[in-house]
Amino acid sequence: MAGITKDARKLNLAQSLYDDGVNSWLAIIAELNTEILEINDILRGYAAGDTRKKYQISTKQHSALQDRFTFWTQFMKAPDKAVAHINDGLKKQNKKSSKNETIQHKPQLAVFSPKAK
């Protein structure tokens, strides 16, 4: 490692992180592709009011399945837009969490007033 410059190490780290991210992304899409038929079946059965146990899901479960199905359809139509949408959401989430952290970590200071109350 002594012969590798600092910039080359950063580049190698960035490339490996990118590769890991792409591999994870492809794994998520592959998993979703195998589940999409089952998700579609459950959503159709729920919408039709089927009384079998498989279709008796809560509203929370329904919205989660609907979100997964919507994501999959958006990804199949335009993968770049779906990835950009996720990226924007993560950026917003990161900004919100960083703002909350800065507010929470501010020290509480005592302010003394020369006027009697």
Salt bridges, closest charged atoms under 4 A:
GLU35 OE1 - ARG68 NH2 2.70
GLU38 OE2 - LYS54 NZ 3.18
ASP41 OD2 - LYS54 NZ 2.66
ASP50 OD2 - ARG52 NH2 2.78
